[in-house]
Amino acid sequence: MSAVSAQNARRKNTFLSDTLMFRMASTLPKSLLASFEEIGDFAASREAWKLSCSANHYKPLLHYNDEWGKQAEKLEIHPSYQDLQRYSRRAGLVTSLWENTSSENGVRYQARAIRLALSAGLETGHLNEVITTSAAIAVLISDSELFKKWQNVLLSRQYDSSSRPIHHKKSASLTCAFEDIEQYAFNFPGVKKISFDENMQRDLYRLNVVKTNVINPTADGYLVSTDLNGHLSCFFIPRIQENGALNGLISIRHLIQRSGELLTPEGVVDFQGSYGWLLGNAGEGLKVIKDIETMMRFDQSVISAGVLRAALQFGIDFFRKKMPNQPLPPLTERIFADIALDIAASQALVLRLARAFDNAANDRSEAAFARIMTPIIAYHVSQLVVPIIGEIIAQLGIESFMENNPLSQMLHNGPARIVRNSSANQLVKDAILIAEKAPGLFQKLLEKIALDIGPAGPRAIEIIKSAGDMASKNEGAGRFFVEQVAYAAAAASLRSTDIEHVANAYMESRLGGQWRSSYGMLIARYNAGHLLNVLYPSI
């Protein structure tokens, strides 16, 4: 049986068949379970699979002339990509964190994380636009006047990619333009205050900047960073003015073609004479960037966890269909069980982080968990993607390494997502910096993790403290430090799922500073087949 035919034969609801996610979702309001099941059904459907294949086959194209030869910039995106966007909007992946629906009060991040992970198991490239808009909304909400004007279209669950004034649109998208291109320099300031906007009751600025790595470069609104009187600041620039005209000259110099997630439109955007408003105060640009970075890191962690789960599920289904009613080959079974522990830990970690975000406003210890653990979890989960998918492909053989195969697509897309999620080294540096700047908070976090782990906790924390001391003196030891924190937090998170033998197998094979060069080193007394049947039931 080919890998593609195995995928086409699969009709397993990706939510209901996920033991750990279903168990953790069951702690949320029961009214939300139907929405998770609906996404699980869609992600497993032939329709969704075809959309994913088509979207990844057709790259965005930038046209500079219309059919009559007249100069007109147009970004051509395949309808399958737009259909995926439409479904993501309808599922609330863009808006649910910022809506006022009572059904998700207190659990918004957890509910969205489950939906996002399920969607990521299908396809990841279209989610870049989704998570960028969601993160940018968080910033705009803090500006009550601007948000009031854009609220209806930003929080709409419809999808509208047309280039029109927002009062003529069903919904709107946002993007971030923070990275400069050094070779493009102007002989005049990048931003200049030109007047007082009576309508908005605030100063109006004109920007002349060029930005690179802009996802969704034809978005309805841009968050743009630039220096204002020597201070990094952030501005909001609408693409289309209220009269329907383009806001100054906003043009795409060229699209950026990544080697992964090819369907994601990304480009170099030139803003010339574009009008906008200052977000917050002058000099607060770095804060805006960091706030968005935190949201993006969280989302990318969830996406990576979703990809990992889908990858191993495919690998196991492949063998079960190829050899019905037979156990997996012993070596493959041990390797897959070992991988399953890391994936279960990743799922538990990202949902624990989501719970911390949900509770941060009312609980200082949860706020500390969110602040400290976001870069650590982002690093740990994202770094698992390439080696795990590579190992699964190695077990399935040459049949799994073909065009339009989900595993080869996941492996192809993995590095692009890791790079977008800040460099791995930067995540490590940020984690070390946070631990050094807030030692009291970090100590309380470790104490809570040790308590949640149980008897093995004190020894794990002792190793973390030793690794932290080494990392503070020598940055080169930073990865060992971050990984030990991640292992301990994952063990604590798994303990809370009450799947005791899974948590124990993870702790005994990961905690204590043990270095493992490959999968398949699972301790022999843990039954590999039983672990797989629990986490990946054959239903």
C-alpha positions as CSV (number, residue, x, y, z in Angstrom):
1,M,0.0,0.0,0.0
2,S,1.4,3.4,-0.9
3,A,1.6,6.2,1.7
4,V,-0.8,8.3,-0.4
5,S,-3.4,5.6,-0.6
6,A,-3.1,5.1,3.1
7,Q,-3.8,8.8,3.6
8,N,-6.8,8.6,1.3
9,A,-8.2,5.6,3.1
10,R,-8.0,7.3,6.5
11,R,-11.3,8.5,7.8
12,K,-10.4,8.8,11.5
13,N,-11.6,11.9,13.4
14,T,-8.3,13.5,14.4
15,F,-9.8,14.8,17.7
16,L,-11.7,11.7,18.8
17,S,-8.7,9.5,18.0
18,D,-6.3,11.6,20.1
19,T,-6.4,10.1,23.6
20,L,-4.4,12.8,25.3
21,M,-5.9,15.8,23.6
22,F,-9.5,14.4,24.1
23,R,-8.7,13.9,27.8
24,M,-7.4,17.4,28.3
25,A,-10.2,18.9,26.2
26,S,-12.7,17.1,28.5
27,T,-11.7,19.4,31.3
28,L,-13.1,22.4,29.4
29,P,-16.8,23.3,29.1
30,K,-18.7,20.4,27.4
31,S,-20.3,22.8,24.9
32,L,-16.9,23.2,23.2
33,L,-16.3,19.5,22.4
34,A,-18.6,19.6,19.3
35,S,-16.5,22.3,17.7
36,F,-13.3,20.3,18.3
37,E,-14.9,17.2,16.8
38,E,-16.1,19.2,13.8
39,I,-12.5,20.3,13.1
40,G,-11.3,16.8,13.7
41,D,-13.7,15.6,11.1
42,F,-12.7,18.2,8.5
43,A,-9.0,17.6,9.0
44,A,-9.5,13.9,8.3
45,S,-11.7,14.4,5.2
46,R,-10.8,13.9,1.6
47,E,-12.0,17.4,0.8
48,A,-9.5,18.9,3.3
49,W,-6.7,16.7,2.0
50,K,-7.3,17.8,-1.6
51,L,-7.4,21.5,-0.5
52,S,-4.0,21.0,1.2
53,C,-2.4,19.3,-1.8
54,S,-3.7,22.0,-4.2
55,A,-2.6,24.9,-2.0
56,N,0.9,23.5,-1.6
57,H,1.1,22.9,-5.4
58,Y,0.4,26.4,-6.5
59,K,2.6,29.2,-5.3
60,P,1.4,32.8,-5.0
61,L,2.2,34.8,-8.1
62,L,2.8,38.6,-8.3
63,H,1.5,40.3,-11.5
64,Y,2.5,43.9,-12.4
65,N,0.2,44.4,-15.3
66,D,-3.4,43.6,-16.1
67,E,-4.7,41.7,-19.1
68,W,-4.5,44.9,-21.2
69,G,-0.9,45.6,-20.4
70,K,-1.8,48.5,-18.0
71,Q,0.4,48.7,-14.9
72,A,-1.6,47.1,-12.1
73,E,-0.1,45.2,-9.2
74,K,-2.1,42.0,-8.4
75,L,-1.3,39.1,-6.1
76,E,-2.7,35.9,-7.4
77,I,-3.4,33.2,-4.8
78,H,-4.9,29.8,-5.6
79,P,-8.6,29.3,-4.5
80,S,-7.6,26.3,-2.3
81,Y,-5.5,28.6,-0.1
82,Q,-8.5,31.0,0.2
83,D,-10.8,28.0,1.1
84,L,-8.4,27.1,3.9
85,Q,-8.4,30.7,5.1
86,R,-12.2,30.7,4.9
87,Y,-12.4,27.6,7.1
88,S,-9.9,28.9,9.6
89,R,-11.9,32.1,10.0
90,R,-15.1,30.3,10.4
91,A,-13.5,28.1,13.1
92,G,-12.4,31.1,15.0
93,L,-8.7,30.7,14.7
94,V,-8.3,34.4,14.0
95,T,-10.8,35.9,16.3
96,S,-11.8,33.6,19.2
97,L,-9.2,35.0,21.6
98,W,-10.7,38.5,21.3
99,E,-14.5,37.7,21.1
100,N,-16.9,38.2,24.0
101,T,-18.6,34.8,23.8
102,S,-19.3,33.5,27.3
103,S,-18.9,29.8,26.3
104,E,-15.1,30.2,26.3
105,N,-14.6,32.5,29.3
106,G,-11.5,31.6,31.1
107,V,-10.4,28.9,28.6
108,R,-10.0,30.9,25.3
109,Y,-6.4,30.1,24.8
110,Q,-6.9,26.4,25.6
111,A,-9.9,26.1,23.3
112,R,-8.1,27.8,20.4
113,A,-4.9,25.8,21.0
114,I,-6.9,22.6,20.4
115,R,-8.4,23.9,17.2
116,L,-5.1,25.3,16.0
117,A,-3.3,22.0,16.7
118,L,-6.0,20.0,14.8
119,S,-5.8,22.4,11.9
120,A,-2.0,22.2,11.8
121,G,-2.2,18.5,11.4
122,L,-3.7,19.1,8.0
123,E,-1.6,22.0,6.7
124,T,0.6,24.7,8.2
125,G,1.4,27.3,5.5
126,H,-2.1,28.9,5.5
127,L,-1.9,29.3,9.3
128,N,0.9,32.0,9.1
129,E,-1.7,34.6,7.9
130,V,-4.1,33.4,10.6
131,I,-1.8,33.7,13.5
132,T,-0.3,37.0,12.3
133,T,-3.7,38.6,12.2
134,S,-4.7,37.2,15.6
135,A,-1.5,38.5,17.2
136,A,-1.8,41.9,15.6
137,I,-5.4,42.2,16.9
138,A,-4.0,41.9,20.4
139,V,-2.0,45.1,19.8
140,L,-4.8,47.0,18.2
141,I,-7.2,46.2,21.0
142,S,-5.0,48.4,23.3
143,D,-5.8,51.4,21.1
144,S,-9.5,51.8,21.8
145,E,-10.2,54.4,19.1
146,L,-8.6,52.5,16.3
147,F,-10.0,49.2,17.4
148,K,-13.5,50.6,17.7
149,K,-13.3,51.6,14.0
150,W,-11.9,48.2,12.9
151,Q,-13.6,45.9,15.4
152,N,-16.5,44.6,13.3
153,V,-14.3,43.5,10.4
154,L,-11.5,42.2,12.5
155,L,-13.7,40.0,14.7
156,S,-15.8,38.8,11.8
157,R,-15.7,35.0,11.1
158,Q,-16.2,35.6,7.4
159,Y,-13.3,35.7,4.9
160,D,-12.9,38.6,2.5
161,S,-9.7,39.1,0.5
162,S,-10.9,42.0,-1.6
163,S,-9.1,45.3,-1.7
164,R,-11.7,47.8,-0.5
165,P,-12.3,50.2,2.3
166,I,-13.1,48.4,5.5
167,H,-16.6,49.8,5.7
168,H,-17.3,47.9,2.5
169,K,-15.7,44.6,3.6
170,K,-17.1,41.5,5.4
171,S,-13.8,41.0,7.3
172,A,-10.2,42.4,7.5
173,S,-6.7,41.0,7.9
174,L,-3.6,42.5,9.5
175,T,0.1,41.9,9.2
176,C,3.4,43.0,10.7
177,A,6.1,44.9,8.9
178,F,9.0,45.1,11.3
179,E,12.1,44.0,9.4
180,D,14.1,46.7,7.5
181,I,16.1,46.2,4.3
182,E,19.4,48.0,4.8
183,Q,20.2,48.6,1.1
184,Y,17.1,50.7,0.7
185,A,17.8,54.1,2.2
186,F,15.9,57.4,1.8
187,N,17.3,60.9,1.9
188,F,14.4,61.9,4.2
189,P,13.1,60.6,7.5
190,G,11.2,57.3,7.4
191,V,8.3,58.9,9.3
192,K,7.1,62.5,9.7
193,K,4.2,64.1,11.5
194,I,2.2,66.0,9.0
195,S,-1.0,67.1,10.7
196,F,-3.6,66.5,13.4
197,D,-6.3,64.1,12.3
198,E,-9.6,65.7,13.5
199,N,-11.6,62.6,12.7
200,M,-9.4,60.3,14.8
201,Q,-8.4,63.0,17.3
202,R,-4.7,62.2,17.0
203,D,-1.6,63.1,15.1
204,L,-1.3,61.8,11.5
205,Y,2.1,60.6,10.2
206,R,3.5,59.9,6.7
207,L,5.8,56.9,6.4
208,N,8.4,56.1,3.7
209,V,10.0,52.7,4.6
210,V,10.7,49.4,2.9
211,K,10.1,46.2,4.9
212,T,10.9,42.6,4.2
213,N,9.5,39.2,5.4
214,V,6.0,40.6,5.4
215,I,3.5,37.7,5.5
216,N,0.2,38.5,3.6
217,P,1.7,41.6,2.0
218,T,-1.7,42.8,0.7
219,A,-3.4,42.8,4.1
220,D,-6.0,45.4,5.0
221,G,-3.8,46.9,7.7
222,Y,-0.1,47.0,8.6
223,L,1.7,47.3,11.9
224,V,4.9,49.1,10.8
225,S,8.0,49.8,13.0
226,T,10.4,52.7,12.3
227,D,12.4,55.3,14.2
228,L,10.5,58.4,15.4
229,N,13.0,61.1,16.5
230,G,15.5,58.4,17.3
231,H,13.1,56.1,19.2
232,L,11.7,52.8,17.7
233,S,8.0,53.2,17.4
234,C,5.1,51.4,15.8
235,F,2.4,52.7,13.5
236,F,-0.8,51.5,12.1
237,I,-1.2,51.9,8.3
238,P,-4.4,51.0,6.5
239,R,-3.9,49.7,2.9
240,I,-7.0,51.3,1.4
241,Q,-8.2,54.8,2.3
242,E,-11.9,55.5,3.1
243,N,-12.4,56.9,-0.4
244,G,-11.2,53.6,-2.0
245,A,-7.8,54.9,-3.1
246,L,-4.5,53.2,-2.1
247,N,-2.9,54.8,0.9
248,G,0.1,56.5,-0.7
249,L,2.1,54.0,-2.8
250,I,2.1,50.6,-1.1
251,S,3.7,48.2,-3.4
252,I,5.2,44.7,-3.3
253,R,8.8,44.9,-4.7
254,H,8.9,41.1,-5.0
255,L,7.7,37.9,-3.3
256,I,10.0,35.9,-1.1
257,Q,10.1,32.2,-2.1
258,R,10.9,30.0,0.9
259,S,12.0,26.4,0.5
260,G,9.1,25.4,2.7
261,E,5.5,26.5,3.2
262,L,5.5,27.7,-0.4
263,L,1.8,28.7,-0.3
264,T,2.3,31.4,2.2
265,P,2.4,34.8,0.5
266,E,5.4,36.8,1.8
267,G,7.2,39.7,0.3
268,V,9.1,42.9,0.5
269,V,6.7,45.8,0.9
270,D,7.5,49.4,-0.1
271,F,5.5,52.2,1.8
272,Q,5.9,55.6,0.1
273,G,3.8,58.5,1.3
274,S,1.6,56.2,3.3
275,Y,-0.4,57.7,6.2
276,G,-0.8,56.2,9.6
277,W,-1.2,56.7,13.3
278,L,1.2,56.0,16.2
279,L,0.3,53.0,18.3
280,G,1.0,53.7,22.0
281,N,3.7,56.3,22.7
282,A,6.8,57.2,20.8
283,G,9.6,54.7,21.7
284,E,7.3,51.8,22.5
285,G,7.9,50.0,19.3
286,L,10.0,47.3,20.9
287,K,7.3,46.5,23.4
288,V,4.8,46.1,20.5
289,I,7.2,43.8,18.7
290,K,7.8,41.7,21.8
291,D,4.1,41.4,22.5
292,I,3.5,40.1,19.0
293,E,6.5,37.9,19.2
294,T,5.2,36.2,22.3
295,M,1.9,35.5,20.7
296,M,3.5,34.1,17.6
297,R,5.9,31.9,19.5
298,F,3.0,30.4,21.5
299,D,1.0,29.7,18.3
300,Q,4.0,28.2,16.5
301,S,4.5,25.9,19.4
302,V,0.9,24.7,19.2
303,I,1.3,24.3,15.4
304,S,4.4,22.2,15.8
305,A,2.8,20.0,18.4
306,G,-0.2,19.5,16.0
307,V,2.2,18.5,13.1
308,L,4.0,16.0,15.3
309,R,0.8,14.3,16.4
310,A,-0.4,14.1,12.8
311,A,2.9,12.7,11.5
312,L,3.1,9.8,13.9
313,Q,-0.6,9.0,13.5
314,F,0.0,8.7,9.8
315,G,3.0,6.5,10.4
316,I,1.1,4.2,12.7
317,D,-1.9,4.1,10.3
318,F,0.4,3.2,7.4
319,F,1.7,0.1,9.2
320,R,-1.8,-0.9,10.5
321,K,-3.3,-0.8,7.0
322,K,-0.3,-2.5,5.4
323,M,-0.2,-5.3,8.0
324,P,-3.8,-5.5,9.3
325,N,-4.3,-7.3,12.7
326,Q,-0.5,-7.7,13.1
327,P,1.8,-5.9,15.6
328,L,4.3,-3.4,14.3
329,P,7.8,-4.8,13.7
330,P,9.5,-4.8,17.1
331,L,12.2,-2.2,16.4
332,T,9.7,0.1,14.7
333,E,7.3,-0.4,17.6
334,R,9.9,0.6,20.1
335,I,11.0,3.7,18.0
336,F,7.4,4.8,17.6
337,A,6.6,4.4,21.2
338,D,9.6,6.5,22.2
339,I,8.6,9.2,19.7
340,A,5.0,9.0,21.1
341,L,6.3,10.0,24.5
342,D,7.9,13.2,23.2
343,I,4.8,14.1,21.2
344,A,2.5,13.5,24.1
345,A,4.8,15.7,26.2
346,S,4.7,18.4,23.6
347,Q,0.9,18.3,23.5
348,A,0.7,18.5,27.3
349,L,3.3,21.4,27.4
350,V,1.5,23.6,24.9
351,L,-1.9,23.1,26.5
352,R,-0.3,23.8,29.9
353,L,1.1,27.0,28.4
354,A,-2.4,27.8,27.0
355,R,-3.8,27.4,30.5
356,A,-1.2,29.8,31.9
357,F,-2.2,32.4,29.3
358,D,-5.8,32.0,30.2
359,N,-5.1,32.5,33.9
360,A,-2.3,35.1,33.7
361,A,-4.5,38.1,34.4
362,N,-5.7,36.8,37.7
363,D,-2.8,34.6,38.9
364,R,0.8,35.9,39.2
365,S,2.3,32.4,39.2
366,E,0.5,31.6,36.0
367,A,1.7,34.9,34.5
368,A,5.2,33.9,35.5
369,F,4.8,30.5,33.9
370,A,3.7,32.1,30.6
371,R,6.5,34.6,30.6
372,I,9.3,32.2,31.4
373,M,8.1,29.1,29.6
374,T,7.0,30.6,26.2
375,P,10.5,30.7,24.6
376,I,11.5,27.4,26.3
377,I,8.5,25.6,24.9
378,A,8.8,27.3,21.6
379,Y,12.3,26.1,21.3
380,H,11.8,22.5,22.6
381,V,8.7,21.6,20.6
382,S,9.8,23.2,17.3
383,Q,13.2,21.5,17.5
384,L,11.5,18.1,17.6
385,V,9.7,18.4,14.3
386,V,12.5,17.6,11.8
387,P,14.2,14.7,13.6
388,I,10.9,13.0,14.5
389,I,9.4,13.3,11.0
390,G,12.7,12.2,9.5
391,E,12.6,9.1,11.7
392,I,9.0,8.3,10.8
393,I,9.9,8.5,7.1
394,A,12.9,6.2,7.7
395,Q,10.6,3.6,9.3
396,L,8.0,3.8,6.5
397,G,10.6,3.6,3.7
398,I,10.8,5.0,0.2
399,E,7.0,4.8,-0.2
400,S,6.5,7.7,2.3
401,F,8.9,10.0,0.5
402,M,6.9,11.1,-2.5
403,E,5.4,14.3,-3.8
404,N,2.0,15.2,-2.1
405,N,2.7,12.8,0.7
406,P,1.9,14.4,4.0
407,L,5.1,13.4,5.7
408,S,7.4,14.7,3.0
409,Q,5.3,18.0,3.0
410,M,5.7,18.2,6.8
411,L,9.4,17.6,6.6
412,H,9.7,20.2,3.8
413,N,7.7,22.8,5.8
414,G,9.3,22.2,9.2
415,P,12.5,24.4,8.8
416,A,10.5,27.3,7.4
417,R,8.3,27.4,10.5
418,I,11.3,27.0,12.9
419,V,13.0,30.0,11.3
420,R,9.8,32.1,11.5
421,N,9.6,31.2,15.1
422,S,12.8,33.2,15.9
423,S,16.0,31.4,15.6
424,A,16.5,28.5,18.0
425,N,19.5,30.3,19.5
426,Q,17.6,33.4,20.1
427,L,14.9,31.5,22.0
428,V,17.6,30.0,24.2
429,K,19.2,33.4,24.8
430,D,15.7,34.9,25.7
431,A,15.1,32.0,28.2
432,I,18.5,32.5,29.9
433,L,17.9,36.3,30.1
434,I,14.5,35.9,31.7
435,A,15.8,33.4,34.3
436,E,18.7,35.9,35.1
437,K,16.4,39.0,35.3
438,A,13.7,37.3,37.4
439,P,15.5,34.7,39.6
440,G,12.8,34.8,42.2
441,L,10.0,34.0,39.7
442,F,12.1,31.3,38.2
443,Q,12.8,29.7,41.5
444,K,9.1,29.7,42.4
445,L,8.4,28.2,39.0
446,L,10.9,25.4,39.6
447,E,9.4,24.7,43.0
448,K,5.9,24.3,41.5
449,I,7.3,22.0,38.7
450,A,9.1,19.9,41.3
451,L,5.9,19.5,43.3
452,D,3.9,18.5,40.3
453,I,6.5,16.0,39.2
454,G,6.5,14.2,42.5
455,P,9.3,12.1,44.0
456,A,11.6,12.7,41.0
457,G,11.1,16.5,41.2
458,P,13.9,17.5,43.6
459,R,16.6,15.7,41.6
460,A,15.3,17.2,38.3
461,I,15.4,20.7,39.8
462,E,18.9,20.2,41.1
463,I,20.1,19.4,37.6
464,I,18.2,22.4,36.2
465,K,19.9,24.7,38.7
466,S,23.3,23.3,37.9
467,A,22.6,23.8,34.2
468,G,21.4,27.3,34.8
469,D,24.6,28.2,36.6
470,M,26.6,26.9,33.7
471,A,24.5,28.8,31.1
472,S,24.8,32.1,33.0
473,K,28.6,31.7,32.8
474,N,28.8,30.2,29.4
475,E,26.1,30.8,26.8
476,G,27.2,27.7,25.0
477,A,25.6,25.6,27.8
478,G,22.3,27.3,27.2
479,R,20.6,24.5,25.2
480,F,21.2,21.9,27.9
481,F,19.7,24.3,30.4
482,V,16.6,25.0,28.3
483,E,16.0,21.4,27.4
484,Q,16.2,20.3,31.1
485,V,13.6,22.9,32.0
486,A,11.4,21.7,29.1
487,Y,11.7,18.1,30.1
488,A,10.8,18.8,33.7
489,A,7.8,21.0,32.8
490,A,6.7,18.4,30.3
491,A,6.9,15.7,32.9
492,A,4.8,17.8,35.3
493,S,2.3,18.5,32.6
494,L,2.0,14.8,31.7
495,R,1.4,13.9,35.3
496,S,-1.7,16.1,35.3
497,T,-3.3,14.0,32.5
498,D,-3.6,11.0,34.8
499,I,-2.2,8.6,32.1
500,E,0.3,7.3,34.7
501,H,2.3,4.8,32.7
502,V,2.9,7.4,29.9
503,A,4.1,10.0,32.4
504,N,6.3,7.5,34.2
505,A,7.9,6.2,31.0
506,Y,8.6,9.8,29.9
507,M,10.1,10.8,33.3
508,E,12.4,7.7,33.5
509,S,13.7,8.1,30.0
510,R,14.0,12.0,29.9
511,L,14.7,13.4,33.3
512,G,18.0,13.4,35.1
513,G,20.2,14.8,32.3
514,Q,20.2,11.7,30.2
515,W,21.4,12.4,26.7
516,R,19.8,10.3,23.9
517,S,21.2,10.4,20.4
518,S,18.3,8.6,18.7
519,Y,14.8,7.1,19.2
520,G,14.3,3.5,20.2
521,M,16.0,3.8,23.6
522,L,12.8,3.4,25.6
523,I,13.3,1.5,28.8
524,A,12.5,-2.2,28.2
525,R,10.0,-2.6,31.0
526,Y,7.6,-0.2,29.4
527,N,5.5,-2.1,26.9
528,A,5.9,-0.2,23.6
529,G,2.8,-1.7,22.0
530,H,0.7,-0.8,25.0
531,L,1.9,2.8,25.0
532,L,1.0,3.2,21.3
533,N,-2.4,1.6,21.7
534,V,-3.2,4.0,24.5
535,L,-2.0,7.2,22.8
536,Y,-2.9,6.1,19.2
537,P,-5.9,3.7,19.6
538,S,-6.9,1.7,16.5
539,I,-10.5,2.9,16.0
